[in-house]
Amino acid sequence: MRSDVTIKVSDDVSLQEALKKAGVDNLASVIKLTVTGNFNRYHFSDIFRYNSSVTELDLSTAIFKKNDELLPRDGSDTLKHISFPLSVRKLLPNLFCFFRNLTSIAVPDDHEFYSVEDGILFSKDKTVLLKYPSGLKNNYIVPDTVVEIGSYAFFYCKGLTSFVIPEIITKINDSVFCGCSGLTTINIPETIIEIGDSAFAKCTGLTEITIPKSVEYIGNSAFSECKGLKSVKILNPAVKLGEWAFYNCSELTTIEMHKSVAYKKNNVFYGCEKLPLYIKLKNEEKNKQIKQGKIKDLKTTSAHDWLETLMKNSKYTYKINKRYKTKQQLSVKINENTKLEIPILYNKFQTILPKLMDAIKRFEEAVNEFDFVLVERPNTEYDKEGWINE
């Protein structure tokens, strides 16, 4: 078996046929593969479909069809270096997501659309950073020429631990840092206007984030499943949150933002079980009673901690007609104007229910039959509409 193989393909010659002509049965033992001839997307996909051990793929002398879009059906954990020819005109943003140990990319110096510096892919004029290879371990300082970071540019870069976004950049594109689990600090400058969909999704190393006043929109799933995230500050009172923006940030305990922030409360913070509970009353008189301290039982704490505090001395067991919205949401309707919704693990329903009923009874007594609704809408200040954070 040979570790360095050169083959020639065409529209009429498949990858498998080319390998056989070169005396190679499969790619299981091939370390470096050089491909010549007329190369297309199907050849490209086939390289990674069959138990490939290729670490270096040289396509520098191959000829691509005009505007042919390369996107493999399967990825490769072995590929570390790939070189493209002049004839490549379009590289899809998510192409390199399939190669999670890639350390360098190469294109000819005189390529019409792309350029490379230190193995990192840029637009020809180096104003757009297109791909930082996922296998690189060192931290990175973005060149001064860059005015945009492309979608998926740092996708799955687990070795990246900190990053400073240049102040000239105005938008963080979709999935830029998605899956960067080693990222522990990120500085978002006040030039940023928009954070794209899934921009920081699954960045489990982030523990806190401040989103500056300049940001007008935070995209769908932008920080979803950032399971190490504990604290968030959103400074723009007019910012809009996309759906699932903080979905399943299970350690998120504090979030500071203005009451005017627009979002769908049923999904933006879904799965954030440690966010505090808040109370909203119906009119000014009831708001005054809370501000004056007449209602003592409400605390700014997590839903689980709040329940534990109120229920630890429970003496009663209550029955109630209960409805489960999902397996992780308990919804209890006390009367037409009073509703309690608490995220809780499905397997804890039976053990928590008696104490929960006692907590509801305490609330009924505390508000002297005034109408109230418990919701999961974070806020940090008392205001005329009745949102409080004691």
Secondary structure as GFF3:
##gff-version 3
##sequence-region A 1 390
A	DSSP	beta_strand	4	9	.	.	.	ID=ss1
A	DSSP	alpha_helix	15	21	.	.	.	ID=ss2
A	DSSP	beta_strand	32	39	.	.	.	ID=ss3
A	DSSP	alpha_helix	41	47	.	.	.	ID=ss4
A	DSSP	beta_strand	56	58	.	.	.	ID=ss5
A	DSSP	beta_strand	62	64	.	.	.	ID=ss6
A	DSSP	beta_strand	81	83	.	.	.	ID=ss7
A	DSSP	three_ten_helix	95	98	.	.	.	ID=ss8
A	DSSP	beta_strand	104	106	.	.	.	ID=ss9
A	DSSP	beta_strand	114	117	.	.	.	ID=ss10
A	DSSP	beta_strand	120	123	.	.	.	ID=ss11
A	DSSP	beta_strand	128	131	.	.	.	ID=ss12
A	DSSP	beta_strand	148	149	.	.	.	ID=ss13
A	DSSP	beta_strand	162	164	.	.	.	ID=ss14
A	DSSP	beta_strand	171	172	.	.	.	ID=ss15
A	DSSP	beta_strand	185	187	.	.	.	ID=ss16
A	DSSP	beta_strand	194	195	.	.	.	ID=ss17
A	DSSP	beta_strand	208	211	.	.	.	ID=ss18
A	DSSP	beta_strand	217	218	.	.	.	ID=ss19
A	DSSP	beta_strand	231	234	.	.	.	ID=ss20
A	DSSP	beta_strand	240	241	.	.	.	ID=ss21
A	DSSP	beta_strand	254	256	.	.	.	ID=ss22
A	DSSP	beta_strand	278	281	.	.	.	ID=ss23
A	DSSP	alpha_helix	284	291	.	.	.	ID=ss24
A	DSSP	alpha_helix	303	311	.	.	.	ID=ss25
A	DSSP	beta_strand	323	326	.	.	.	ID=ss26
A	DSSP	beta_strand	329	335	.	.	.	ID=ss27
A	DSSP	beta_strand	338	343	.	.	.	ID=ss28
A	DSSP	three_ten_helix	346	348	.	.	.	ID=ss29
A	DSSP	alpha_helix	349	366	.	.	.	ID=ss30
A	DSSP	beta_strand	372	375	.	.	.	ID=ss31
###
